[in-house]
Amino acid sequence: MNKFKYLKLKNKKKLRYLSIIPKRKIYLVFLHGFMSDLEGEKPKNFQRYCKKKKIGFLALEYSGHGKSSGKFTRGNITKWSNETKIIIKKIIKKNKFILVGSSMGAWIALNQFKYFSKQIKGFIGIGSAPEFLQRLMWDKFTKKIKREILTKKIHYLKIEKYEYPITLQLIKDGKLNRVLHKRFKNQIPITMLHGNKDEVVPLSFSKKILSLFKNAKKKLIIIKNGDHSLSSKKNLNKINKEIDKIIYSLI
């Protein structure tokens, strides 16, 4: 089913993305997490879902991720949020859409409200991790790791079988993208899903996002025995059902 496309940017970079042009003028926009890509179960699931429901679909790989061009170590929240804004304007144009953000993707999603507030008709977060660079990394790093980042401008953070290059510019940019102090007036359905066995991001992050939206139709779903990714078939079906509810509310 995957038919990847590439969007050329002005600086000769290319962003890889997936899209379905809808019969109904509503899209689902999926934003993946830190050092992730479009090869995982979530983007495949949402693409199948949108095809079945005959709604639009858009998912991109930020620069330095997957098969998009650019170096990961030169990327940051500002750059990835801007790339998301560009591709939404290009593909979705003035149509309505629902945001689905996984982990860091929920942070990128929150940054889209300043550009597309009237077009966004729903928001779903999966193990949401806004401001994780400061709250879950920098604030918890040892003095030794902080010293290495300040002097060498990079630290290779090893978590289980993965290695994450954490640069000084990424940490600094994260501070410039604080969102958890904001207030959003959108009267839209917002659902946060979070696994109670998530060992990467605390449940408090999803709760905090909900507190930012005073006028929204808010819901927190805690997935029993759920991990951070929530990518099992059972958990993806739960997420799909929540998307169903938002779509039906728009009809």
WODA-V240879 format. One record per pair of residues at least 12 apart in sequence whose C-alpha atoms are under 10 Angstrom apart, sorted by the first residue. I is the first residue (numbers start at 1). GAP is how many residues later the second one is. Records with the same first field share a line. If there is no record, write none. Layout:
I=GAP + GAP
This chain:
1=43 + 46 + 47 + 50
2=15 + 16 + 17 + 36 + 37 + 41 + 42 + 45 + 46
3=14 + 15 + 16 + 17
4=12 + 13 + 14 + 15 + 34 + 55 + 56 + 63
5=12 + 13 + 14 + 55
6=12 + 54 + 55 + 61 + 62 + 63
7=53 + 61 + 79 + 80 + 83 + 84
8=61 + 79
9=74 + 77 + 78
12=57 + 58
13=50 + 55 + 56 + 57
14=47 + 48 + 49 + 53 + 54 + 55 + 56
15=45 + 46 + 47 + 48 + 49 + 50 + 51 + 52 + 53 + 54 + 55 + 68 + 69 + 72
16=21 + 22 + 43 + 44 + 45 + 46 + 47 + 49 + 50 + 51 + 52 + 53
17=20 + 21 + 41 + 42 + 43 + 44 + 45 + 50 + 51 + 70
18=12 + 20 + 25 + 26 + 29 + 39 + 40 + 41 + 42 + 43
19=28 + 31 + 37 + 38 + 39 + 40 + 41 + 72 + 73
20=27 + 30 + 31 + 34 + 35 + 36 + 37 + 38 + 39 + 71
21=29 + 30 + 33 + 34 + 35 + 36 + 37 + 70 + 71
22=28 + 29 + 31 + 32 + 33 + 34 + 35 + 70
23=30 + 31 + 32 + 33
24=29 + 30 + 31 + 32 + 71 + 72
25=29 + 30 + 31 + 67 + 69 + 70 + 71 + 72
26=24 + 28 + 29 + 30 + 31 + 66 + 69 + 70 + 71 + 72 + 93 + 94 + 95 + 221 + 224
27=23 + 27 + 28 + 29 + 30 + 31 + 64 + 65 + 68 + 69 + 70 + 71 + 72 + 93 + 94 + 220
28=18 + 19 + 21 + 22 + 27 + 28 + 29 + 30 + 31 + 64 + 68 + 69 + 70 + 71 + 72 + 92 + 93 + 94 + 95 + 215 + 219
29=14 + 17 + 18 + 27 + 28 + 29 + 30 + 31 + 55 + 59 + 63 + 68 + 69 + 70 + 71 + 72 + 80 + 91 + 94
30=12 + 13 + 16 + 17 + 27 + 28 + 29 + 30 + 68 + 69 + 70 + 71 + 72 + 75 + 76 + 79 + 94
31=12 + 27 + 28 + 29 + 30 + 31 + 50 + 53 + 68 + 69 + 70 + 71 + 72 + 73 + 74 + 75 + 76 + 77 + 78 + 94
32=27 + 28 + 29 + 30 + 33 + 68 + 69 + 70 + 71 + 72 + 73 + 74 + 76 + 77 + 94
33=28 + 29 + 32 + 68 + 69 + 70 + 71 + 72 + 73 + 74 + 75 + 93 + 94 + 95 + 96 + 196
34=28 + 31 + 38 + 43 + 68 + 69 + 70 + 71 + 95 + 130
35=26 + 27 + 29 + 30 + 31 + 37 + 69 + 127 + 128 + 129 + 130
36=25 + 26 + 28 + 29 + 30 + 66 + 68 + 69
37=22 + 23 + 24 + 25 + 27 + 28 + 29 + 30 + 31
38=21 + 22 + 23 + 27 + 28 + 29
39=22 + 27 + 28
40=191
41=188 + 189 + 190 + 191 + 192 + 195
42=60 + 187 + 188 + 189 + 190 + 191 + 194 + 197
43=14 + 15 + 16 + 17 + 188
44=15
45=186 + 188 + 191 + 192 + 194 + 195
46=12 + 13 + 54 + 190 + 193 + 194 + 197
47=12
49=188 + 191 + 194 + 195
50=190
53=191 + 194
55=42 + 192
56=35 + 36 + 39 + 40 + 41 + 42
57=34 + 35 + 40 + 41
58=29 + 30 + 33 + 34 + 39 + 41
59=25 + 28 + 29 + 41
60=23 + 24 + 27 + 28
61=19 + 22 + 23
62=13 + 14 + 15 + 17 + 18 + 19 + 20 + 21 + 22
63=12 + 13 + 16 + 17 + 20
64=12 + 16
72=92 + 93 + 94 + 95
73=81 + 91 + 92 + 93 + 94 + 95 + 96 + 97
74=93 + 95 + 96
75=92 + 94 + 95 + 98
76=91 + 93 + 94 + 95 + 96 + 97 + 98 + 101
77=27 + 28 + 30 + 31 + 34 + 54 + 56 + 93 + 94 + 96 + 97 + 98 + 99 + 100
78=30 + 33 + 92 + 95 + 96 + 98 + 99
79=29 + 94
80=25 + 28
81=24 + 26 + 27 + 28 + 29 + 30 + 31 + 96
82=26 + 29 + 30
83=25
84=24 + 25 + 27 + 28
85=23 + 24 + 26 + 27 + 28 + 30 + 31
88=24 + 28
89=26 + 27
92=27
93=26
94=22 + 24 + 25
95=21 + 23 + 24 + 25
96=20 + 21 + 22 + 23 + 24 + 25 + 26 + 154
97=19 + 21 + 22 + 23 + 24 + 25 + 26 + 150
98=21 + 22 + 23 + 24 + 25 + 26 + 90 + 91 + 92 + 145 + 148 + 149
99=13 + 14 + 21 + 22 + 23 + 24 + 25 + 26 + 91 + 144
100=22 + 23 + 24 + 25 + 26 + 90 + 91 + 92 + 139 + 143
101=22 + 23 + 24 + 25 + 26 + 27 + 28 + 91
102=22 + 23 + 24 + 25 + 26 + 27 + 91 + 126 + 127 + 128
103=22 + 23 + 24 + 25 + 26 + 27 + 29 + 91 + 97 + 98 + 102 + 103 + 125 + 126
104=21 + 22 + 23 + 24 + 25 + 26 + 27 + 28 + 29
105=20 + 21 + 22 + 23 + 24 + 25
106=17 + 18 + 19 + 20 + 21 + 22 + 23 + 24 + 86 + 100 + 103
107=18 + 21 + 22 + 23 + 24 + 25 + 70 + 71 + 72 + 73 + 102
108=21 + 22 + 69
109=14 + 15 + 16 + 21
110=13 + 15 + 20 + 69 + 70 + 72 + 74 + 99
111=19 + 66 + 67 + 68
113=71 + 73
114=70
117=67 + 68 + 69
118=68
120=66 + 68
121=65 + 66 + 67 + 68 + 69 + 125 + 126 + 128 + 129
122=64 + 65 + 66 + 67 + 68 + 69 + 94 + 95 + 121 + 124 + 125 + 127 + 128
123=65 + 66 + 67 + 68 + 69 + 95 + 120 + 123
124=65 + 66 + 67 + 68 + 69 + 95 + 96 + 115 + 118 + 119 + 122
125=65 + 66 + 67 + 68 + 69 + 81 + 84 + 85 + 95 + 114
126=65 + 66 + 67 + 68 + 69 + 80 + 95 + 102 + 103 + 104 + 105 + 113
127=65 + 66 + 67 + 68 + 69 + 71 + 73 + 74 + 75 + 76 + 78 + 79 + 95 + 99 + 100 + 101 + 102 + 103
128=64 + 65 + 66 + 73 + 74 + 75 + 76 + 77 + 78 + 79 + 80 + 81 + 100 + 101
129=71 + 72 + 73 + 74 + 75 + 76 + 77 + 80
130=44 + 47 + 48 + 49 + 50 + 71 + 75 + 76 + 78 + 79
131=40 + 43 + 44 + 45 + 46 + 47 + 48 + 49 + 74
132=39 + 42 + 46 + 68 + 69 + 73
133=33 + 37 + 38 + 39 + 40 + 41 + 42
134=37 + 38 + 39 + 40 + 41 + 44
135=39 + 40 + 66
136=64 + 65 + 66
137=20 + 29 + 34
138=28 + 33 + 34
141=16
145=12
146=22
148=19 + 20
149=17 + 18 + 19 + 20 + 22
150=17 + 18 + 19
151=17
152=15 + 16
153=13 + 14 + 15 + 16 + 17 + 18
154=12 + 13 + 14 + 15 + 16 + 17
155=12 + 13
159=41
179=30 + 33
180=25 + 28 + 29 + 31 + 32
181=27 + 28 + 30 + 31
182=27 + 29 + 30 + 31
183=26 + 28 + 29 + 30 + 31 + 32
184=25 + 26 + 27 + 28 + 29 + 30 + 31 + 32
185=27 + 28 + 29 + 30 + 31
186=27 + 28 + 29 + 30 + 31
187=26 + 27 + 28 + 29 + 30 + 31
188=25 + 27 + 28 + 29 + 30 + 58 + 61 + 62
189=24 + 26 + 27 + 28 + 29 + 30 + 53 + 54 + 56 + 57 + 58 + 60
190=19 + 20 + 23 + 26 + 27 + 28 + 29 + 30 + 52 + 56
191=15 + 18 + 19 + 25 + 26 + 27 + 28 + 29 + 30 + 48 + 51 + 52 + 55
192=13 + 14 + 15 + 17 + 18 + 26 + 27 + 28 + 29 + 30 + 47 + 50
193=13 + 14 + 26 + 27 + 28 + 29 + 30 + 33 + 35 + 37 + 42 + 45 + 46 + 49
194=12 + 13 + 26 + 27 + 28 + 29 + 30 + 31 + 32 + 33 + 34 + 35 + 36
195=26 + 27 + 28 + 29 + 30 + 31 + 32 + 33 + 34 + 35 + 40
196=25 + 26 + 27 + 28 + 29 + 30 + 31 + 32
197=25 + 26 + 27 + 28 + 29 + 30 + 31
198=25 + 27 + 28 + 29 + 30 + 31 + 32
199=27 + 28 + 29
200=27 + 28 + 29
201=26 + 27
202=26
203=17 + 19
206=14 + 15 + 16
207=12 + 13
219=23
221=17 + 18 + 21
223=12 + 15
